[in-house]
Amino acid sequence: MLPTSIDRTLTQLEAQQYFADRETATVLYLALRMQRPLFLEGEPGVGKTALAQAMAGMLGTRLLRLQCYEGLDAASALYEWDYPRQIMALRLAEARGERPEQQSLYHDDYLLKRPLLEALLPDPARPDVPRVLLIDEIDRADEPFEAFLLEVLSEYQVSIPEIGVIRAERPPLIVITSNRTREVHDALKRRCLYQWMGYPGRDRELQIVAARAPEAAVALQQQAVDFIHRLRGIDLFKAPGIAEAIDWCRALAALGVAELDPQSVRNTLGVLLKYQDDLARADGPTIAELLAGAAPAG
Amino acid sequence: MKPDVPQDMPPRPIALPMLARNVTHFTRLLRDAGFGLSPAHAVDALEALRHIDIGARSEVRAALAALMLSGPDQRPLFDAAFDLFWRDPDWEGKLRAMLLPRVDAGAPPPRRSNRLADALAARQPAAAKPDQPMREERFTAPLTFSDRERLASRDFETLSADEWRALQHLVRTRRAHLALQRTRRLRAAMCGTRADLRASARLAVRQHGEWLRWKYRKHAERKPPVVLLLDISGSMSQYSRAVLYFCHALMQSRERMHVFLFGTRLTNVTRALRERDPDDAVTLIAEQVRDWAGGTRIGAALAAFNRQWARRTLSGRATVLFVSDGIDLEHIDLLEREMARLRRFAHRIVWLNPLLRYAGFAPQARGIQAILPHVDALRPAHNLDSLLALETLLADTSRPPPMPPDRPTAPRQGNPPWK
């Protein structure tokens, strides 16, 4: 259901096991109210994609997802005609001695709907709620695709030459995420509500870990989150995100660790740190200091 | 003629409600501080405020931020402006005082065309003295071949102002021919060896099911990215200017090029260089960069680049052009470490060093020795010839064989006369 206030947005997100801060909830509420796309930026693993999933869950619709990559084109993002089936229909008609009309060939049945088009059409299971479309990692697509998106984002319509203009009766909620591997054009940002997602505070991260890695004991979760918060404070090439924190708690639980000790940290550090330089930086003494509760100097 | 407006008063703007006026004002102030905001942003902001509880500061802040920000780096300034604007009775004075020193950092300075200014300035004396246009004529005429040749081999440091302008002209009129690289992607083509089944089927449907013609696909080609790291410290200033003009010319023919300047800190000037007019672009950059002709901290600048930009800009066989004299006196170990890291990100690193103009150049300085093992090629960069030679280098995407660390490539001038 559509939330009626910011507080209700927060509680509904929490019901989906997504713990947002108030600012994110405000922006999300506004996106629903103003029918604007949401542009989320942030380091990898801070919950951008998860927010879209939580929103789809909250509205009770299926999440439509468009993963961007270099060379993404309209045929795989918007729609394509089902040519083999069209040819089959032509052959069948030929066998019957008919000559099919263009209209019957360019019919809805032969239209392969890709995520962008599907987002404009109502969800057959839930026609009363807006659809949720996630355009993931827009920075991976090339610039022409951004320009192509502009029409869809501002008008919520696409034109298919054989059929005409398809316009969304109920504008979908579009979430665009970017990892900032390149700057996205201002014209695209201009049409969206912008939200920068940073690392969460300790309490919120603890909530997230508790919800997503329940197999780890509560004491272990607290220790792990504290450790990660201190780890983010040291000079790292890539600080661990929330996704890493969840993975780590699960890894520790899987290994049967009840309490953090230097040995278990060292054994599982590869879950948190993915660069050799960072692993070298987090050596024995550093880990001991982080475990002891003091942020090491430097 | 409107009878209800008194004659002695200027026409007043439509009285907006207080909130609307405040929001517009806030938008305008942020725009003065360098945010790219249009009146449409103010309209959107007002609409957003209708949906939320405007008594709750945090909600107002979040809403305005979502509409007015376009990057995380703008956030601190926005927050500070917001706090002052919506709390302090004397917000405006304070806000202005706070924003003013920052305007030079963030705000796009007024556009000006040097050539336009020159044109206007040149016009007045021309009217007064009839012999002036003759000289102007001679100057704008295309350079003769010998002029070109002479200029191309001149050291940038020894150029006079006039020669500078001629050189700029020379650079501007060049169009670089750069290498294309085959990608994994396929795109539609007229001929080839790979059939494009979808496109062929599309055609067949249009021909009522007759497969009369085949469509093909072939590998798409794309220019590999180039990242230029340019040292703008005092010892480099004349060269960096020349290289900037050269960059501008390169930028026009290359879609994926990023340019960073560094002295004591790193500045991304890619956007400014997109400006069509090279003079405008360089003026913009000069106003954006605060450490022009200052000291150098190469190691720290490289560290900043590696951390913030390397993963974003160095994807897919990128060439890094590192323009510096390599003279860094402190933190040699940091320099060495960051250079090694950069080496792992980049497809190849070409070091352009103006010091190579000295035939007796030997890599003695510790900074230079720290950089040298990690670069693929070392080239001179002190005159136009050496920059043009760079174009051939960019046209070849293969990685050069690793260079023996103790022997830098000799400059292209040949042997010094006394040998």
Chai-1 contact restraints between the chains, C-beta under 6 A:
chainA,res_idxA,chainB,res_idxB,connection_type,confidence,min_distance_angstrom,max_distance_angstrom,comment,restraint_id
A,E23,B,A62,contact,1.0,0.0,6.0,A-B,restraint_1
A,T26,B,E59,contact,1.0,0.0,6.0,A-B,restraint_2
A,T26,B,A62,contact,1.0,0.0,6.0,A-B,restraint_3
A,V27,B,A62,contact,1.0,0.0,6.0,A-B,restraint_4
A,V27,B,A66,contact,1.0,0.0,6.0,A-B,restraint_5
A,L30,B,A48,contact,1.0,0.0,6.0,A-B,restraint_6
A,L30,B,H51,contact,1.0,0.0,6.0,A-B,restraint_7
A,L30,B,A63,contact,1.0,0.0,6.0,A-B,restraint_8
A,R33,B,H51,contact,1.0,0.0,6.0,A-B,restraint_9
A,G71,B,R185,contact,1.0,0.0,6.0,A-B,restraint_10
A,Y83,B,A201,contact,1.0,0.0,6.0,A-B,restraint_11
A,Y83,B,R202,contact,1.0,0.0,6.0,A-B,restraint_12
A,Y83,B,V205,contact,1.0,0.0,6.0,A-B,restraint_13
A,Q86,B,V205,contact,1.0,0.0,6.0,A-B,restraint_14
A,I87,B,G209,contact,1.0,0.0,6.0,A-B,restraint_15
A,L90,B,G209,contact,1.0,0.0,6.0,A-B,restraint_16
A,T181,B,R312,contact,1.0,0.0,6.0,A-B,restraint_17
A,R182,B,R312,contact,1.0,0.0,6.0,A-B,restraint_18
A,K189,B,S70,contact,1.0,0.0,6.0,A-B,restraint_19
A,L193,B,A66,contact,1.0,0.0,6.0,A-B,restraint_20
A,Y194,B,A66,contact,1.0,0.0,6.0,A-B,restraint_21
A,Y194,B,L69,contact,1.0,0.0,6.0,A-B,restraint_22
A,Y194,B,S70,contact,1.0,0.0,6.0,A-B,restraint_23
A,Q195,B,A66,contact,1.0,0.0,6.0,A-B,restraint_24
A,W196,B,P72,contact,1.0,0.0,6.0,A-B,restraint_25
